[in-house]
């Protein structure tokens, strides 16, 4: 799934928050069955737009309100003259309240309701109305078998609110999950649609507020926000008298033997990100390549931390870790960064060394771990971390008192105060080496120009992801260095106007 529709709301909710929002709407005077009817109408409209010539619908229904939506969708399709069948995985007699009322309306409209079994045949568009947002534990039988049946059906799938089997809070697959081509989510966007394994299951995402009162919705607490253009700061304006000394001096520290390219990528990105001056502290063997490829960068061959101490007073921002290694040389240079303090971005091996407990990072810094590095920092398995990425990002920000950028599909930005941003931009062509080094250099450049750690992380993540999107049309084989010029173009669009 690729979310890039900025017409979607910014607020992201937990399942409990959406239930509270639903209850608030009912308490404010909109009956629950009216909300269910609006949901069915919204989904039916989306289904017809997506598959106008299908002519047939199979609704797979469970026993909650999600099923109620499904029964009303079936009634609408029946009245429109489509071939309709509902396959009930749970016996209709278990339905209660509004869901039971929806079932009776579907039957009154002439909808055929059959008990689901493995031998049933789906036809047309398959509407997943099995399990809603309340699922917590692993999917049990017969629902697990029904989900596998959906996968084998060969039918296009529309998921009601969320694909069955996906956790609405974490995006985790709870044992088994439907893979939809289209998901229509309702009332509030669920955080779990944007993170974790859900990204492979949601398909194209549509949203309908069900005509909810905008002021009432705005008054409800959300758990996170989408990282969208309107949330982002502008890069501070440059006046006619602006000079390089006012735009920061950024030092990239890294590039052990055989990994010099990582440090060079960070330095190149920092240049294109607008830092006034960029220096590179690296192994002597990398100096020739650095001076040839990046003549604008002041490259220094360093053998130990002592050579960095003399530089410390002139440095505005440290970007530490790309290609640093975990040997004696890397540990020595990292100790110099620790002693210097100030604004810092730690990536790669700086994070692996941080995870050992041998060093400490200055509060207010930015860390940019990928899932493996993040898991080491928290002392858990990568699988456990990926099962709840939002909780992991928040835990890292709190434990280390930093802004945390947890990289991956659906990159997260968290701070110690509990704020959480989710990036829904980017493209799978970005699955390659070196792109994290580019991101670290970009965030450092934004810090050097006066952005706060929070703003630099959010803007850097967004620009980095959009740069990947801009280059995705050229196909796979994206090189990390390809992003740098695209980053420059995008930052031009984010620059504040001169006074």
PAKOL-427573 format. One record per residue: residue in one letter; x, y, z of N, C-alpha, C in turn. Coordinates in steps of 0.2 Angstrom, whole numbers, plus 2048, in hexadecimal, padded with zeros to 3 digits. Example, Ala and Ser with C-alpha at 12.3 -4.5 7.8 and 13.67 -1.06 7.14 Angstrom:
<nodes>
A8427E482783E7EA8278427F0827
S8407F58238447FB824840800827
</nodes>
This chain:
<nodes>
X8047FA800800800800804806800
X80280B7FC8068127FC8018177FE
X80181A8047FD820805800826803
X7FD82A7FE8008307FC7FA8357FB
X7F48347FE7EE8387FD7EE83D802
X7F08438017F08488077E984B808
X7E48498047DD84B8067DB84780C
X7DE84180E7DC83E8147DD84281B
X7DA8408207DB8448267E2843829
X7E484782D7EB8468307EB842836
X7E584283A7E583F8417E5837840
X7E88348447E882C8447E682A84B
X7E182584B7DE8238517E081C853
X7E081B8597E081485C7D981185B
X7D880A85B7D180785B7CD80A861
X7D080B8677CC80D86C7C981486B
X7CE8188687CC81F8677C6820861
X7C781B85D7C181B8577BB81985B
X7BB81485F7B58128637B2818867
X7B781C86A7B482286E7B1827869
X7B48288637B282D85F7AB82A85C
X7AA82485B7A482185979E82285E
X7A082186479C82286A79A82A86B
X79F82E86979D83586A798837865
X79983585F79483685978D83485B
X78D82E85E78682C860783830865
X78783286A78583687078383D86D
X78683F86878484686577E846861
X77B84086077584085C77483C856
X77A83885477A83484E77982D850
X77382A84F77282385177781E84E
X77981985177E81484F77C811848
X77681084777480C84177481183B
X77381883D77481D83777C81D835
X78081C83A78781C838789816834
X78681083678780A83378480B82B
X77E80E82B77C80F824780813820
X78381982378781D81F78E81981D
X79081582279681182079580D81A
X78F80981A78D80581478D80980E
X78A80E80E789812808790815805
X79481780A79B81980879F814805
X79E80E8087A280880579F8067FE
X7998067FE7958047F87978097F2
X79880F7F379A8147EE7A18127EC
X7A58117F17AC8107EF7AD8097EB
X7A98047ED7A97FE7E97A77FF7E2
X7A28037E179F8047DA7A48087D6
X7A880D7D97AD8117D67B380C7D4
X7B58087D87BB8047D77B97FE7D2
X7B47FB7D37B27F57CE7AB7F67CB
X7AA7FB7C77A37FD7C47A07F77C0
X7A47F37BD7A17EE7B97A17E77BD
X7A27E77C37A37E07C679C7DC7C6
X7977E07C87907DD7C878E7D87CD
X7937D67D17927D17D67967D37DD
X7937D17E27977D27E97967CC7ED
X79B7CA7F179B7C57F679D7C97FC
X7997C980179B7CC80879C7C680D
X7A27C680F7A47C28157A37C581B
X79E7C281F79C7C682579E7C282C
X7A07C68317A17C383779B7C483C
X79C7C78427967C88477967CE84A
X79A7D384879A7DA84C7977DF847
X7997E58497967EB8457997EB83E
X7A07E883D7A37E883779E7E3832
X79B7DE8357977DA8317907DE82F
X78E7E28347887E68337897EA82D
X78F7ED82C7917F18267907ED820
X7937E78217937E281B78C7E1819
X7877DF81D7807DD81C77D7E3818
X77E7E981A77B7EF81777E7F0810
X7847EF80F7877F08097847EB804
X7837E580777F7DF8037787E2800
X7757E580576E7E780376E7ED7FE
X7737F17FE7747F67F97757F37F2
X77A7EE7F277C7EB7EC7767E77E9
X7727E47EE76C7E07EB7677E57E8
X7667EB7EB7617EF7E87637F27E2
X76A7F27E176D7F57DB76D7F07D5
X76A7EA7D776A7E57D17707E07D0
X7757E17D577B7DD7D57797D67D8
X77D7D17D677D7CA7D97807CB7DF
X77D7C97E577F7CA7EB77F7C37EF
X7847C27F37837BD7F87877BF7FE
X7857BD8047887BE80A78A7B780D
X7917B680E7937B08117947B1819
X7907AF81D7917B08247957AB828
X79B7AE82A7A07AA82E79D7A9835
X79A7AD8377967AD83E78F7AC83D
X78C7A88417847A78407817AE841
X77C7B083C7797B683D7757B7844
X7737B28477707B284D7747B5853
X77B7B585277F7B885777F7C0856
X77D7C385177D7CA8507797CD855
X77B7D38577777D785C7777DE859
X7727E285C7717E985B7717EB854
X7757F08527747F384B7767EE846
X77B7E984877D7E48437777DF842
X7737DD84776D7D98467687DD841
X7677E38437637E783F7657E7837
X76B7E883676E7E882F76D7E182C
X76E7DC83076C7D582D7657D582A
X7617D782E75A7D682D7587DB827
X75B7E082675A7E582075C7E181A
X7627DE81B7657DB8157607D5812
X75E7D18177597CC8167537CE813
X7507D481574A7D781274B7D980B
X7517DB80A7537DD8037547D77FE
X7547D18017547CC7FC75B7C97FC
X7607CB8007677C98007677C1802
X76B7BD7FF76C7B68017727B6806
X7707B380B7757B28117767AA812
X77D7A881177F7A18117847A1817
X78479B81A78A79A81E79079881B
X79579C81D79C79B81979F79481B
X7A27918157A678B8167AB78B811
X7B07878127B678780D7B3786806
X7AE7828057AB7817FE7A77867FB
X7A678C7FE7A27917FB7A77947F6
X7A37977F17A679B7EB7A57A27EC
X7AA7A67EC7A97AD7EB7A87AF7E4
X7A47B57E47A37B87DD7A37BF7DD
X7A67C27D87A67CA7D87AB7CD7DD
X7AA7D27E07AE7D67E57AD7D27EB
X7B27D17EF7B17CE7F67B27D37FB
X7AD7D47FF7AD7D98047AF7D680B
X7B47D880D7B67D68147B37D9819
X7AE7D681C7AA7D98227AB7D4828
X7B17D18297B27CC82E7B37CF835
X7B97D28357BB7D483C7BD7DC83C
X7BB7DF8407BC7E68407C27E8844
X7C27EE8477C87F184A7C97EF852
X7C47EB8547C57E985B7C97E385C
X7CB7E08577CF7D98577D67DB85B
X7D77D68607DD7D78647E27D1864
X7DF7CB8657E37C58657E37C285E
X7E77BD85D7E77B98567E07B7854
X7DF7B884D7D97B684A7D87AE84C
X7D27AD84E7D07A684F7CC7A384A
X7CB79C84A7C67998467BF79A847
X7BB79B8427BC79983B7BE79F837
X7C07A583B7C27AB8377C87AA834
X7CD7A78377D47A68347D37A282D
X7CF79D82D7CE7998277CA79D822
X7C57A18247C27A681F7C77AB81C
X7CB7AD8207D07B281D7D57AE818
X7D77A88197DB7A48147D67A380E
X7D07A280F7CB7A18097CB7A7805
X7CB7AD8087CB7B38047D17B4800
X7D77B28037DD7B27FF7DD7AE7F9
X7D97A87F97D97A37F47D47A57EF
X7CF7A97F17C97AA7EC7CB7AD7E6
X7D07B17E57D27B47DF7CD7BB7DE
X7C97BC7E27C57C27E17C87C97E4
X7C67CE7E17C97D57E37C57D67EA
X7C97D97EF7C67D97F67C67E07F8
X7C07E27FB7BF7E97FE7BE7E7806
X7C37EA80A7C27EA8117BE7EF814
X7BA7ED8187B67F281C7B97F4822
X7BB7FB8227BF7FE8287C67FC828
X7C77F68297CE7F38297CE7EC827
X7D47EA8247D47E38227D47DE828
X7CF7D98277CF7D582D7D57D182F
X7D77D18357DD7CE8387E37D3839
X7E27DA8377E77DF8387E57E283F
X7EA7E38437E97E78497E87EF848
X7E37F284A7E17F98487E67FD84C
X7EA7FB8517EF7FF8547F67FF852
X7F87F98507FF7F784E8007F6847
X7FB7F48437FC7F183D7FE7EA83C
X7FF7E78428017E08427FC7DB83F
X7FF7D683C7FA7D18397F97CC83F
X7F37CB8417F17C78477F07C0845
X7F57BD8437F47B68417F37B5839
X7EE7B88377EC7B88307E87BE82E
X7E97C18287E67C78277E47C781F
X7DE7CA81E7DC7CB8177E07D0813
X7E27CF80D7E57D48097E17D7804
X7DF7DD8057DA7E18017DD7E57FC
X7D97E67F67DB7EB7F17D97F27F3
X7D47F27F77D17F87F97CE7F8800
X7D07FD8047CD7FD80B7CA80480C
X7C480480E7C080A8107BF80A817
X7C380F81A7C38108227BE815824
X7BC81582A7B681982B7B781D832
X7B48238327B48288387BA82A839
X7C082683B7C682983C7CB824839
X7D18278377D68228347DA81F83A
X7DB8188397DE81483E7E581483D
X7E98158437F08158427F380E83F
X7F08098417F280283E7F2801837
X7EE8068337EE80582C7F4808829
X7F880B82D7FE80F82A80580C82C
X80580783080B80483380B7FD833
X8117FA8338127F38348107EF82D
X80E7E982F80C7E48298067E7825
X8027EB8297FC7ED8257FD7F081F
X8037F381E8057F78178047F2811
X8057EB8138047E680D7FD7E480C
X7F97E68117F27E38117EC7E880F
X7EE7EF8107E87F48107E67F5808
X7EB7F58047EA7F77FD7E97FE7FD
X7E48017F87E38087F87DE80A7FD
X7E080F8017DC8118077D7817805
X7D18168077CC81C8067C981D80D
X7C782380E7C48258157BE828814
X7B98278197B382A8197B182C820
X7B08338217AE8358287A783382A
X7A383182679C82F82779883682A
X79A83B827797842828798844830
X79D84183379E84383A79F84A83B
X79D84D84079E8548427A5856843
X7A885A83E7AF85B83E7B285E845
X7AE8628487B086584F7B085F854
X7AB85B8547AB8558597B1851858
X7B384F8517B884B8507BF84F852
X7C08558517C68598527C785985A
X7C185885E7C28588657C4852868
X7C484C8647C68468677CE845866
X7D184286B7D884086B7DA83B866
X7DF83D8627E283885E7E9835860
X7EB83085D7F282D8607F882F85C
X7F78318567FC8338517FA83784C
X7FE83A8487FC83E84280083C83C
X7FD83C83680083B83080584182F
X80B83F82C81084482A80F847823
X80B84C82380984F81D80C85681C
X80B85981680F85F81580C865819
X80686581B80386B81F80686A826
X80986582980B86482F813866830
X81686782A81D86882A81F86F82A
X82587082E82887782E82B879827
X82C87F82682F881821837882822
X83B88181E84288281F84388A820
X84788C82584789382684A897820
X84789D81F8488A181984F8A3819
X8528A48138598A78128588AE810
X85B8B281485B8B98128618BB80D
X8608C180A8668C380586D8C3808
X86D8C480F8738C48128758BD816
X8718B88158738B281887A8AF815
X87E8AC81A8848A98188848A281B
X88989F81988A89881B88B897822
X88E89B82688E89B82D88889B831
X88389D82D87C89D83187889782F
X87B89382B87788D82987A88682C
X87E88783188188183588787E832
X88B87B83689187783488F870836
X88E86C83188C865833892860832
X89385C837899857836896850836
X89884C83189684583089C841833
X89B83D8378A083883A89E831838
X8A382E8348A18278338A682582D
X8A481F82A8A881D8248AE819827
X8AD81382A8B380F82C8B580B825
X8BA8078268BD8048208B880081D
X8B78018168B27FD8128AB800812
X8AA8058178A38088178A3810816
X8A88128138A88198128A381C80E
X89F81880A89A81B80689481D80A
X89381A81088D81C81488E823816
X89482581989682C81B896831815
X89882F81089783480A890835808
X88C83080888583180788283680C
X88383581288183A817883841816
X88A84281488C84881388984C80C
X88884880788584A80187E84C802
X87A84980687484A80887385180C
X87885281187885881587A85E810
X87E85D80B87F863807879864803
X87585F80086F8617FD869863801
X86A86180886586380C86686A80F
X86B86E80D86C87580E870877814
X87487281787987481C87E879819
X88087E81D88588381B88B880819
X88E87C81E89487981D89487281F
X89786D81C89786681D89E86481E
X8A08608238A685D8248A5856825
X8AA8528238AA84B8248B0848827
X8AF84582D8B58418318B483A82F
X8B983782C8B983082A8C082D829
X8C08278278C78248278CB827821
X8D18278228D682A81D8D5827816
X8D38208158D281D80F8CC82080B
X8C782480E8C182680B8C282E809
X8C883180A8C98388098C9839801
X8CD8357FE8CD8367F68C68367F3
X8C28317F58BC8307F28B78367F4
X8B88387FA8B483E7FD8B68447F9
X8BC8467F88BE84C7F58BC84C7ED
X8BC8467EA8BB8457E38B38467E2
X8AF8437E68A88437E68A58497E9
X8A784B7EE8A48517F28A98567F4
X8AC85A7EF8B185F7F08AE8647F5
X8A88657F58A586A7FA8A6868801
X8A78628038A785F8098AF86080C
X8AF8628128B68638158B785C818
X8BC8588158BD8518178C385081B
X8C284D8218C884C8268C9845827
X8CF8438268D183C8288D283C830
X8CF8388338D083883B8D183083D
X8D68308428D88298448D582884B
X8D382E84F8D082D8568CC833858
X8C983385D8C58388608C983F861
X8CF83E8628D38448648D284985E
X8D28478588D284B8528CB84F852
X8C684C8558C084F8548BE85485A
X8C285485F8C18588658C2860863
X8C786085E8C986785C8C486A858
X8C08668548BA8688508B486A854
X8B38678598AD86785D8A986E85D
X8AE87385F8AB87A8608A887D85A
X8AA87B8548A887E84E8A287A84B
X8A087484E89B87084B89487284E
X88F87384988887484B88486E84C
X88586984888186384888685D846
X88585784A88985184988484C846
X88784984188384383E88883D83F
X88683984388B83484588882D844
X88C82884188A82184088B81E839
X88982283488981F82D89081C82C
X89081582B89681182A89C81282F
X89A81383589E81583B8A280E83D
X89E80983D8A18028408A0802847
X8A27FD84A8A17FC8518A87FA855
X8AD7FB8518B47FA8538B77FF857
X8BD7FF8598C080485D8C080B85A
X8C180B8538C18128508BA815851
X8B581184F8AE8148508AC816857
X8AE81285C8AD8138628B081A865
X8B681B8628BA8218648B7827861
X8B582785B8B282D8588AB82E85B
X8A782985D8A182A8608A282D867
X8A782C86A8A882F8718A9836870
X8AC83886B8AD84086A8A7843869
X8A284086589B84386489884386B
X89883E86F89583E875898844879
X89E8458798A184A87D89F85187B
X89E85287489D85887189585B873
X89185687388A85887488785C86F
X88286087087F86486B87A860866
X87886386187385F85C87685A859
X87385485987684E856871849853
X87384684E86F84184A87383A84B
X87183584E87482F84E87182984A
X87582684687282184187781B841
X87481583F87880F83D87C80D843
X88380D84288780A84888880E84E
X88681484E886818854880816858
X87B81385587581185987780A85B
X87A80685887C7FF85A881800860
X88580586088980686688580986C
X88080D86A87C81086F87880A873
X87780586F8737FF8728777FB877
X87D7FC8768827F887B8827FB882
X88080188288080588988680888A
X88B80788689280A887892812886
X88D81588288D81C88188681E883
X88582588387F82888487E82E87F
X87882E87D87783487887483A87B
X87584087987384687C86B84687B
X86884888086084A88085F84E87A
X85984D87785785287185B85086B
X85F84B86A86284986485C845860
X85E84385A85A83F85585D839854
X85A83385585C82D85385882A84D
X85B82684985882484285981D841
X85681884685881184585380E840
X85680983D85180483984F7FF83E
X84A7FA83C8477F684184C7F2845
X8527EF8428577EB84585A7EF84B
X85C7F58498607FA84E85B7FC853
X8557FD8528507FF85784F7F985C
X84F7F385984D7ED85E8537EC862
X8597EE86085F7ED86485F7F386A
X85D7F886885D7FE86D8577FD872
X8527F987184D7F787584E7F0879
X8537ED8768547E687984F7E1878
X84C7E18728467DD8708487DA869
X8447D58678457D38608427D785B
X8457D78558427DB84F83B7D984E
X8397D384E8327D184D82E7D4852
X8307D485982C7D885E82B7DF85D
X8307E285A8307E985982B7EB853
X82C7E784E8287E88488207E6849
X81F7E384F8187E18508147E7853
X8187EC8568157F285881A7F8857
X81B7FA85181F7FF85081E806853
X81880885481680E85881980E85F
X81780986281A80886982180886A
X82480586582C80586582F80C864
X82C81085F82F81685E82E81B864
X82881A86782781E86D82C81C873
X82D816873831813879838815878
X83B81587184181887084281F872
X83D82387083D82A87183E82C878
X83A82887C83A829883840826887
X84282088584881D88884E822887
X84F824881855828880855830880
X84E83288184D83988184F83D87B
X84D83A87584F83C86F84883C86A
X84983F86484483E85F84683885B
X84283385B84382D85784082D851
X84482B84C84182A845842822844
X83D81E84483D81784383B81683C
X84181483884081383183C80D82F
X83A80D82983780782683180A822
X82D80582082780781C82280A822
X82081082181C81382682181682B
X82681982982B81C82E827820834
X82982083A82682383F82B828842
X82982E84582D83384882983484F
X82D83285482A83385B82F83785F
X82C83B86483083E86982E83C870
X83283F87583183C87C82A83F87F
X82784487C82184687F81B84287C
X81C83D87881783987681483A86F
X81784086C81484186581783C860
X81383A85B81483585681283784F
X81683784A81583884381683283F
X81283183A81282B83681382E82F
X81882B82B81982D825816828820
X81282A81C80E826817811827810
X81682A80F81982C80981F827807
X82282780182782380082581D7FB
X82A8197F98288147F482D80E7F5
X82B8087F382F8027F48368027F0
X8368077EC83D8077E88428097ED
X84080C7F384580F7F88488097FC
X8468037FB8497FD7FF8507FC7FC
X8547FF7FF85B7FF7FC860801801
X86780080086C80280586D80A804
X86F80D80A87181480986C81980A
X86681780A86181D80A86081F811
X86281B81686281D81D86782281E
X86D82181B87382681C87082D819
X86D82D81386A833810866837815
X86183381885C83681D860839823
X86583682686883882B86C83F829
X86F83F82487284682186D84B820
X86784981E86284E81C85F851823
X85E84D82885B84F82E861854832
X86785283186C85683486D85D831
X86C85D82A86C863826866868829
X86086582A85B86982C85C86C833
X85F86883886186A83E86687083E
X86B86F83987087483886D87B836
X86787B83386488183085F884835
X85E88183B85A884841854880842
X85387B83F84D87784184E873847
X84887384B84986F85184986784F
X84B86385484C85C853846859850
X84085B85383985885183885A84A
X83986184983786384283C86083D
X84286083E84785D83A846856838
X84485283D84384B83C83C84A838
X83784E83983184D83583284F82E
X83585582D83685882783B854823
X84085182684584D823842846820
X83E84382483B83D82383683E81D
X83284381D82D845818830846811
X83584B81183984C80B83D846808
X84084280C84383C80A83E837807
X83983680A834832807831834800
X82F83B80082D83E7FA83283E7F4
X83883E7F683E83E7F183E8377EE
X83D8327F283C82B7F083682A7EB
X83182D7ED82B82C7E982C8307E2
X82F8367E28308397DC8358357D7
X8398317DA83E82D7D583B8267D4
X8358247D783381D7D683181C7CF
X82F8217CB82D81F7C483281D7C0
X83881D7C283E81B7BE83F8137BF
X83B8107C483C8097C68418087CB
X8428017CC8467FF7D184E8017D0
X8528007D48598017D385B8087D6
X85780B7DA8588127DD85E8127E1
X8638167DF8698177E386881C7E8
X86A81B7EE8698207F486B8277F1
X8718287EE87382F7EC86E8327E7
X86A82E7E48658317DF8608367E3
X85F8347E985A8387ED85D8407EE
X8638417EE8668477F086384D7EC
X86384D7E68618527E28598537E3
X85684E7E384E84E7E484D8517EB
X8518507F08508537F785185A7F6
X85685D7F28578647F18518677EE
X84E8647E98488677E68428677EB
X8418627EF83C8627F383C8677F9
X8438687FB84486D8008438747FE
X8448757F784287C7F483B87D7F5
X8378787F582F8797F582E87B7FD
X83287980183087A80883488080B
X83788480783B88980A83688F80B
X83789281183389881283589E80E
X8308A280D8318A88098358AD80C
X8398B180983D8B680C8388BC80E
X83B8BF8148378C58168388CB812
</nodes>
